Amino acid sequence: MSISAPLDPSLLVLDSEEESFFKATTGIDDAAHLRKHIQHVARKAYNVFPYSSIGSYTFTKTMIARLPGYTEALTLGRATNGILLDAGCCFGVDVHKAAQDGWPAARIVATDIIAEFWELGHELFRSTEMTLPATFIQGDLLDGAHLSLGPPLDHTPELTSLTSLNQLRGHVTTIHASALFHLFSEEEQRALAVALGSLLAPIKGACVFGWSTGTAQVGNVEFAGAVSHPQQYCHSPSSWEALWNGGVYPRGSVEVKAQLVEFEGDIGLRLKDGSVPKRLEWVVKRV
């Protein structure tokens, strides 16, 4: 990991929808006060680990609600009292957004390798375990004791007693995994996809969705300047489809949609060739 650049407050730009979301969830109505509050928590988190998603303030974008599959996932989750897993949750912004949109917080599980980020999320949203009764589990997604391929369990576990994601095998209705896969090597991404895939419930419409840094041609990209992960292995839409349809799952048992899109606004990141990185939005759905 390289030494990351200091936080640039000019990158914190909230559109009207995002501002309304943070005002509603934090209880801070004054825009200037809200901005200072977000920056204060971001600085704390950046000192814990300088992820580019923190430095670029992309964590404020509530992207989960704009991703393909989100609306359908909400409908299925409410109809089945399903479980939502947010993998690599950081502050839990997407957890708060899903709960605001109607997914019962008590049926949401969040996980991150750094527990302090979840604690800072409570500071960010001025929430508590009582006001946001989601279950948080600290763990490394590449650690088999936390997440590994295995057979589904017979009974749905009590979420408040979870000690690892392995207890959720075959019982998760929706898995959200954004700004996550590109942090790992090609082999690690494949292993992570397989392990996460084993958590998904065997029901039509159950899905894994999210976004990652993407490219038109699969392979490694290098970032210019000081970023947390200067080299990333990035999938293309076609390689991502091949990974899940015929890789993680038997071909034809899932539908995969993946598309490259531009980031909204300046995220302060450039590739070494001077170009702006793109986002691969994707959803993998059982059919």
N, C-alpha and C positions, 0 to 999 in steps of 0.2 A: 504494500500500500504506500502511495506517495503521500507527502505532506499536503493537506488540502488547503485551498485558499480560504481566507476569512469570509465570514458571512457578508453578503452584499444586501443591505436592506432594500435597495431599489428593485430586487427580484420578488419582493413580497407585493403582489398585485392581486387583489381579490375582485372578482366580478360581482355583480349584484347578487347573484344566487349564492355564491360562496360567502359573501359578507352577511347575508341574511342567515345562512346556516350557522356561522360562528357566533353571531349575535344571539341567536336562539339557544344554542347549546352552551354558551359561556355565561349568558346573562349580562354581557357587556354591550350596552347599546351605543356608546360613544365610539365612533369609528377610529379616532386617534388613539383612544385608550385601548381599544381592541388590537390595533396594530402594534402598540408597544408591548402588550401582553403576549401576543404571538411571537414577537421577536425575542422577548425575554426567555420564554421557554425554549425556543429554537437554539438560542445561544447555549443554554444549559445542556441540551441534547447534543449539540455539535461538539462540545467539550468531552462528552462521554465517548462518542465515536462520530467522526465527520462524514457521514453518508452524504452523497451528492443530492439525494432526495430531500435532505434537510437543508443543505446549503443553497439549493435552488428554490426552496420553498414549494416544491411540487407537492409536498404532503398536504398543502392547503387546498388543493384543487378538487377535492371530493370526486375524483375520477371514477370511483366505483359506480356512481349513478349514471355515468355517461358511457359505460362499457356495454358492448353487445351481450345480451343474456341477462342483464340485471333485472329488468322489469319482469321477465318470465320467472326468474329465480325467486323474486319476492312473492309472486303469486303462488308458486309451488310450495314455498316455505310456509306461507300462512295456511295453505290448504292442508298440509300434512303435519303441521307442528314440527317442521323439519329443523335440522341443525345446520347452522352456518359456521364455517371455519374460516377465519382470516389468518392466513399463513404469512408470517413476516409483518406483523401488524404495526410495529413501531408505536406511535402514540395512540393508535386505535381510532384514527379519524374516520376510517371507513366503517368501523363498528358503530360509532355514534351516528353516522349517516344512515346505515341500514336500520338501526333501532328507531331513528326519527321517522324513517319511511315505513315502519310498521312491522319489521321483523322483531319478535319478542326478544329483548336483551338476554333473558334467562336461557334462551336457546342459541346463544352465540358463544363460540369458543374462539379465543384469540391466542396466538403464540408468537414469541419472538425470542431470539437468542439473548437479548439484553433486556432484563426485567425492568431496569431503570427507565427505559423508554415508556413502558406502560404506566409507571408511576408518574412520569412527567406528563403523560396523557391526561391523567386525573387532574394534574395542576393546570394543564392547558384548558380543559373543559370545566374546571372547578366542580368535578364530579367525585363520587365516592362509590364504593362497592354496593352501597344501598341504592343510589340513584342510577347506577349502571350495573345491574347484576349479571353482567357477562362473566364467563369463566376465562381467566388468563392462566396459561401454562408456560413457564420459561423453559426453553429447550433449543437444542441445536438440531435443525432439520436434517442434518447429515449424520446424526448420531442414532444408530439403530435402536438404542434404548428408548429414544423419544419417538422415532418414526422409522418404520421398516416395513417391507413387504411381508404380508402374512394373510392367513385366511380370515374371513369375516367372523365377527363374534355373534353368538346366538342372541344375546340380549343387549338392548341399548343401555349404556352405563348412565349412572347418575352424574350429570355434568359437573356438579360442584365437588365431586370426589375424584375427578380425573388427575392422574399423575403423569400421563404421557398420551400422545396422539394415537398410539397403537391401540388404546382401548376404544377408539372410535371406528375401527375397521368395519367397513360395510354399512355405516350408519349416518354418514354425513350427506345431507341433501345438496348443499352447495359449498364449494371451496373457492375462496377468493385469494388470488396470489398475484399481487401487483408489485412492480419494482423489485422483483425477487430473483427470478431465474437467471437474469444476466449477471448476477453476482458470482456465479459458479462456472466451472469449466464445463466443456461439452459432456464429459462422462458424469460429472456430478449432477448436471441438469437432467440427464436421462434417469439416473438413479432416483432423483427427487421426484420426477414425474411418475415413475413407477410406484414409489412408496405413497405419494399423495393419492394416486389413482386407486390404491387399494382401500382408501377410506370412503370412497363414494358409494352411496346406497344404490342397490340394483333396481332402481325404479326409473321409468321413462321420465326424461326431463331433468334428472339430477345432473349437475354440471360442475366443471372447474372453469373458472374464467379469470381474466386479469389483463395486465399489460407488462411488456418487457421492452428493453431497447431492442430494436430490430433493424434488419437490413434486407435489401433486395436479393443479395447473394449471401447465403449462410457463411459464417466465418468470424474470425477475430477482427475487432475494430480497436483502434487506439485513440484515446482522448488527448487533447492538447491541454496544457496547463496542469494545475494541481487538483486532482479529483481523488475520491476515495478508492475507486477501482479503475485505474488508467487503461487497462486492457480488458475487454469483455468479449465473450463468445456469444454472438448474436445469431438468432434464427431468422430465416425468411418465412413468409407465409407458407410456402410449400414444404419446407423442412419441418416446420412446426406441425403441420397436418400429418406428415409421415411419422413423426415421433409418437403421436397419440393414436392415430387410426392405423392399426396394424403393428404398433410398437407397444405402447402401454396397454391398449385394449385390442381385442380381436377386430380385424378389419370389418367394417360395416356395422359394428355394434355402437359406434358413436358417430356424431356429426361434428366436424371441426370447421370453425370459421375463423380466419385470421386475416388481418389487413394492416398495412402500414399507414400511419397517419402522422401528421405534423403535430408537434407540441403547440399548445395554445400559448402564445407570447414567448418572451425570451426567458429561457431557463438558465442562461449563463454558461452553457456547455457547448464546446465545439470539438469535432474530431480533428485529428492531426492534419487531414487534408483541407481543413477550413470549413467543412460542411457542418450543418446542424444535425445532430442525431435525430432519428425518427423513433416512433413508438409503435410496437407491434401489439395491437389489440386482438384478443382471442377469446374464444369460448369453445369448450369441449363438452358436448351434451350427449347423454345416453338416449338412444332411439328405441 
